[in-house]
Amino acid sequence: MKFIRLLLLGEVWSSVVGKGVALSNLTLFEFNPTSSVRFERIVNGEPAKMGEFPYFALLYKLISTNRNTLCGGAIISSYWVLTAAHCLDSNPQKIFAIIGVTSKELVTKENVNRVVLVKKYENTDYDIGLVKLGRELIFSKYVQPIYLPESDYEIESNAPGVVMGFGKTDPHGTKTSNVLRKLSVRVAPQDECFDGIVGESFSEHYLCTYNTNNGPCLGDSGGPLVLEDDLLAGVMSSGPEVCANPSVSILYVNVAHFREWIEYNTGV
């Protein structure tokens, strides 16, 4: 099974061994991409209600005058949004966020003035990043930060969760959704995460959900995997080349493994 890694290729660093990630290994650096982003990543699902996911952020990255890429993210404070590293660019002026909406027609753009990536971000690892907004958000019924797990948080297999995004609703189509869509999922055991994936190497910093005939697709990268009580468990990273393929899991970066790095860079 061919697997789309949803990666921004750039400077490669050696990987870290072990579950926890030390602060010394996760320093801020200016990313210098050498190729464009490949976004191949909700099919079906259902529309979200206004205010149902007040922590969701829609992120755009400008590629050219009339072309951009689409990703999701999660608000973690009044200034910071957590997303996938491959959704970002070293130039913050190419990225903007849309906050607190469930429709692309109801938009207020938020500028970004800083991008933070893990220094050891590679093609298949540490796919997590932070963007700092250009102004402080005013929290309301429709704009709220999500809860972050502690660094020792363990996610139980089969735990129920929800994912959301503005990505494609047809695995064979080209258009992304005009409305925010949600989908209920369940966390799969770690030893089943990489079934059906050939020729790739992923670390234990990833977790996954079972894939069915419904699932994330193009434009959903970087979006949150949320467990009960609005706890941010994962950041959507990778999926099968053909969306909603039951034989291949959806991969997420485990947020708990990067909790100290998040606090170090954001104070959150």
N, C-alpha and C positions, 0 to 999 in steps of 0.2 A: 504494500500500500504506500503510495507516494504521500508524503507529509509536508504540509506547508508550515514553515517555522515562523513566519511573520517577523522577519528580522531586518534590522538596519545594520548592514555590514560596515565595520570600521576597524579601529585599532583593537587588536586582540591581546588579551591578557590571560595569564595562567589561571586555572580554576582553583577554588578553595575546597579542601577536603573537610567533610564533617557537616553536621546539621546546622549548628549555630554559625553565624557569620560575625567575625570580630570587627569592631569599629576600625581598627587599623587597616583592615583589608577593604574597607568600603569608604574610600575617600572621594571627594568631589573632583571631577575633572571635566575639561571642556572636550566634548565629543567631536571628532572630526570625521564625518561619514565619507565613505568612498564610493557608495552606490545608493540608489534610491530605495525607498521602503517598498516591500512587497506586502500588501494587505490581502490575504485570502482567508478570510475567516468569517435579527434572530430569525432562523427559518421557522415559520409558523409562530407559535406563541400567541399572545393576545395583547392588545393595547393597554398601556399603563394609565392609571388615573392621575389627574393633576395633583401633585403633592404626595403621590404614593412613594416616590423615591427621591426625596429632596436633596440627597447627597450625590445624585448622578450629574456628571459633567460631560458635555459633548465637546470634543476637541477637534479642531481643524488644523491641518498643516498645509501651508501654501507651497505648491510645487512650481506653479507658473502663474501668469496673470489670470488665466481662466481655468485652472486645475488645482484641486486640493485633495488631500486624503482625509479620511474620517476615522475617528476612534472614540472610545469612551474613557471615562475616568471617574474617580471618587473624590469628593470634597472631604478633606480631613481636618481643615481648620479654615479660618476666615481668609487666609492667604494661599493655602496650599492644596493642590490636587495631585492625587496619586494615579499613575497610569502605567502602561508598558513602555519600556525604553525604546522599542522599535517604532513607536508612534511619534517620537520626538526628533528635534533637530538642534544642533548647537546654537543656532540663531533664534533667540526667543521671539524676534519680530515676525518670524514665519508661522508662529503658532498663536491661535486665539481660542478662547473657551466660551461656551454658551451654557449658562447656569440656570437651573430651576425651571426648565421647560419640558413639555412632553410632545411638542410639535416644532418642526423646523421653521414654521411660519411665525412663531412667537419668539423672536431672538433679540437678545442684547449681548453684543460681543464684549468679552473681557480680554484685555491685552495681557500678555505674559512678559515678565521682565527677567526671568531666570529659569534655567533648566539644570537639573541635577541628575546625574546618572551614577550607577555603581562603577567604580574604577575598573572592576574586573568584568564588566559586561562583555559577553562573547556572543557568537552566533547562536548558541543554544543554551545559554545560561544567564542568570541575573537580569532577566528581561523586565526590569522594574525601573521606574523613573518618577521624578517629581517636577512639577511646574509651579512657580510662584507667580501669582496673579499681580497685575499692575496696581490694583487697588484692593482695599479690604472689603470683603463681602459683608452685607447686612443680612443677618439671619432672619428668617421668617418661616411661615408655614410651608413655603415652597423651596426654601434654601436652608439646608442644615448639614452639619458635618456627620460623617459616619463614625461608628465606634471602631476602634482598632484593637486587635487582640494583643495580649501580652506575649513576650518572646517565647515563653514555655507553653503556649496554648497548643493542645493536641486536638486535632479534628477527628471525630469518630467516623469510621466507614459507614456509608449509607445515610449520613446526616443530610437532612433536607435543606435546600438552599434555593436561591433565585438569581438569575442573571438577567440583564437588560441591555438594550442598545438600539441604535438606529440602523443597524446593518441590514444586509439583503434578506428578503423574506422568501426568495426563490433561489435555491442552490444553483440553478442554471440560468438565472436572470442576471441583469446588469444594474438594476436600480436598487438603491437603498431605501429604507422605510422613511416616510415623512413624519411618522409618529414613533414615540418611544414604545418599544414592545418588551414584554417580560416573558420569562419561561421558568417553570419550576424544574429543578434538577436534584440529583443526589450525588454525594461524594463517593467515588469509587475507592477501593483499597489501593494502597500505593503500589503493590506488586502487579496490579492490573492496568496501571496507567499507560504503560508503553506497549501493550499488546497491539499487534498489527502495524507497529512502526518499525521500518527497516532502515538500517544505515544511519541512524541518528543516535546521539548520546545526550541524555538529560540527567540532571542531578536530582538529589532528594529535596532540593529547594522547590520542586514542583509538586502540585497535587492535581487531581483530575476529577471530572464528573463523567458519569455514564453518558454516552451519546445515543440518541435514538433517531427517529425520523424528523425530530425537531432539534434545533441546536443553533449555536452561534454561527455567524457567517461574515462575509466581507463587511467591514465597517464596525464590527463589534470588539475588535482588539482593544485592550486596555481597560475594558469595562470591569465592574466589580462582580465577584462571586460573593453573595451575601447570605449568611446563615441567620438563624433565629436571633431576635433582639437586635437586628440591624448591625450585626458584627461582620466586618470586612475580612473574609477568609482568604480570598485570592484575587489576583489581577489576571485577566484573560490574556493568554500569550499565543497559543498555537492550536491548530486543528487540522483535520484532514483536507486534502486538496478539493474534494467534493464535499460541501457542507452537509450536515445532518447524515453522516455515514455511521450507521450503528456499530460498525466493526472497529472504529477508532475513537479513542477518548478525546475530550477537550482538555488541554493543559492550561494550568494557571500557576503563576508564581505564588508561593505560600507567603503571605504577608507577615505572619508571625516570625518567620526566619529573618526578616529584615526590619524588625521592630526597632532595634537599637539604632540602626542606620537612619531610619525615618526620624527618630527623636533627635539624633545627633545633628541632622541637617535642617530640621524644621522647629525643634523645640516642642513638638507635639507628642 
